[in-house]
């Protein structure tokens, strides 16, 4: 037997949030090959759209997503949402990229 990939064609994630995060909502669409082509995020009481130049740095096929949050008042960074996009199998994760979004609307790819 060979494990097959169930790629995402659309995604929608909702979280009630924790602490100061407030509710979090992600929705997006992916190409037929599984690459992200649109990502809209509602977080921190605002709406954001991920720029295309950031999305092209994410895995070319996505079949897993994790979300987390930090509020770092001491550094002045404030609220940041982290989205981990993954591609893999039960035998292991083959590719992972972490996308961050701060409350000012800055998107970044976090290097390993």
C-alpha positions in Angstrom: 0.0 0.0 0.0 1.0 3.6 -0.6 -0.1 6.5 1.4 -1.8 9.2 -0.7 -1.8 13.0 -0.1 -5.1 14.7 0.6 -4.2 18.2 -0.3 -6.3 21.1 0.8 -8.4 22.9 -1.8 -9.8 25.3 0.7 -9.2 26.0 4.3 -11.1 27.7 7.1 -9.9 27.8 10.7 -11.6 29.5 13.6 -10.4 30.0 17.2 -12.0 31.7 20.1 -8.6 32.9 21.0 -6.7 33.1 24.3 -5.9 36.0 26.5 -5.6 39.2 24.6 -5.7 37.5 21.1 -9.4 37.8 20.6 -11.0 35.5 18.0 -8.9 34.3 15.1 -10.3 33.4 11.7 -8.3 32.2 8.7 -9.7 31.4 5.3 -7.9 30.7 2.1 -7.9 28.8 -1.2 -5.3 26.7 -2.8 -4.4 25.8 -6.4 -5.1 22.4 -7.9 -1.5 21.5 -7.1 -2.0 22.4 -3.4 -0.1 25.8 -3.2 -1.8 28.6 -1.3 -3.2 31.3 -3.6 -5.3 33.4 -1.2 -5.1 33.8 2.6 -7.4 36.1 4.5 -7.0 36.5 8.3 -9.1 38.2 10.9 -7.1 38.7 14.1 -6.7 41.3 16.8 -10.0 43.0 15.7 -8.6 43.7 12.2 -8.6 42.1 8.7 -5.5 41.2 6.8 -4.7 39.7 3.4 -1.4 37.9 3.0 0.7 39.3 0.1 1.5 37.1 -2.8 5.3 37.5 -2.4 4.9 35.9 1.1 2.6 33.1 0.0 5.1 31.9 -2.7 7.5 31.1 0.2 5.1 28.6 1.8 5.2 24.9 0.9 4.1 24.1 -2.6 1.6 21.7 -1.2 -0.1 22.1 2.2 -1.9 19.3 4.1 -1.4 20.6 7.7 -1.8 23.9 9.6 -1.0 24.8 13.2 -1.8 28.2 14.8 -0.4 29.8 17.9 -0.1 33.2 19.5 2.1 35.3 21.7 1.7 38.7 23.4 5.1 40.2 24.0 4.5 43.6 25.6 8.1 43.9 27.0 9.8 44.0 23.5 7.2 46.3 22.0 6.2 43.6 19.5 2.7 43.3 20.9 0.4 40.6 19.6 1.7 38.1 17.0 -0.1 35.2 15.3 2.0 32.2 14.1 0.7 29.9 11.4 2.7 26.8 10.6 2.1 25.4 7.2 3.1 21.8 6.6 3.4 19.1 4.0 3.9 15.5 5.1 2.8 12.0 5.7 2.3 9.7 8.7 6.0 8.9 8.3 6.9 12.5 9.0 6.7 16.1 8.0 8.6 16.8 4.7 8.3 20.6 4.6 7.4 23.3 7.2 7.2 27.1 7.0 6.1 29.4 9.8 4.3 32.6 8.8 3.9 35.3 11.4 1.5 38.2 11.4 1.8 41.0 14.0 -1.0 43.3 15.0 0.4 46.1 12.8 -0.2 43.9 9.8 3.4 42.8 9.1 3.7 39.3 7.6 7.1 37.5 7.9 8.4 34.0 7.2 10.2 32.7 10.3 13.5 31.0 9.6 14.2 27.7 11.3 
